[in-house]
């Protein structure tokens, strides 16, 4: 049964959060819906879990993972510098936004690219935000598909080989047929200009 806040917004079922959190805290992989598409995620501070995530997605060791944070404060603790232009964009941008930062910090090197870059998204979805907040750590996430460039837009589009390799599958939003969409992706140029890599 779903519960509702005073303003009518739907709250996430507690048991779903509890089981997802238990898997994350144990170094496991979870399959879950985000504010964009369905992803496989793990505790971004857990080196072993990140290595499992890379193996599942068959990512090269030097490719940056996407990291989900729940607040600007959490974001600041994992980047060397948050430019005011990016901060303003994050506050006012309507669609989910992933930003590529030149230097990540306070995370295992396995979460960064070979050059130290990191991709971070400040999540807008309540379920994701609650997961990150309760975990007390960012979540490293990859699209729940082993094919490059394919985005699982709802639960029904996820292949069984991915489902079988995770430790927990979220119950939240499984029945939704509405298609999600990838986040907008940007970076800041050396001249402090916004460069849109995906719109």
Helices and strands as residue ranges (DSSP letters): E 3-4, E 10-11, H 14-25, E 30-33, E 38-43, H 47-57, E 66-69, H 72-76, H 84-92, E 97-101, G 109-111, E 118-122, H 126-135, E 139-143, G 155-157, H 160-163, E 168-169, E 184-188, E 194-198
